[in-house]
Amino acid sequence: MNIHYTANGVNGTLPIASAYLLYATAEDMAELVTITHWQAQPHEIPPEVTVIHLRNVDGVDLGKFDVRHKMHRVYTATAQNAAG
């Protein structure tokens, strides 16, 4: 499935597994689209707010979202200890 969106007026498409829609909120999708949009443009500095319009998600227009950027684009993973 594809999410068709605009990010600050720029059209984009994000391919995503259909199962994601079962658990994701519209806000989750707007955040994911924003991350993907700015990762594809590494030489640009994201503004404090990116306006995302989820134009077509499984045939539905989910509306517009203000996605705020408060920190630098840093992603850090930490392994979790297994519960014993």
N, C-alpha and C positions, 0 to 999 in steps of 0.2 A: 504494500500500500504506500501511497505517497501523501505527504502533507504539503499542500500548496499554500504558500504564505508570502507576505511582503514584510521586509525589515527596513524600516525608515523609507518606505516607498520602493525598495528594490525587490523584484520578484525572485522567488526561490522555491525549490522543491526539495523535500527531505524524504528519502525512502525509509520506511520504518516497518517493523514487523506488526502485523495486524493485532497480535496478542497484546501489544503495548497499550492499545486503546482500552482494553478491559480494566486496566489499573491506573492509567494516567489521567490526571485532571487536565482541563484546558490550560491551567497555569503551568503545569509540568511541561506540556507540549510547547508553550510559548518560551519557557526557559531553555528547553532543549534546542529549539529552532534558533534562539539567540546565540547560544554557544556555538552551534554549527555555522551560523552566518559569520560570526567574527573570527572563528578559526580559519575560515576560507579566505579571510582578508587580513593576514598577519601583519601587513605593513601599515594598517590603519589603526588609529586609536579609537576604541569604542566611546561613544558619548555616555554621559551619566544615565540617560534613559534611551532605550531602543524601543520604538513603537512597532509591535508585531501584530499583523493582521493574519489570523489563521483563516484564510479564504475558503479552503476546501479540505476538510478532514472527513474522509469517508462520506463525501457528498454533503457535508454540513458546514456552513459558515459559522465558526465559533466566536467571531468578533475580534475586537482589538484589545491589546494588552500593553501596558507600560512595564517594561522589564528593566529594572534598575541595576546599574553596575556600580558597586561600591568598592571593589578591590581590584587589584591587578589580576590578569588572567593566569592564575596559578592553580594547578590541580595536583593534589597530593593524596596518594593512596597509602593506607596503613593496614596491614593484615590484622585481622581480629583473632584473638585467642579463642580456641574452641572451649565451650562451656563444659566443665567437668563435673 
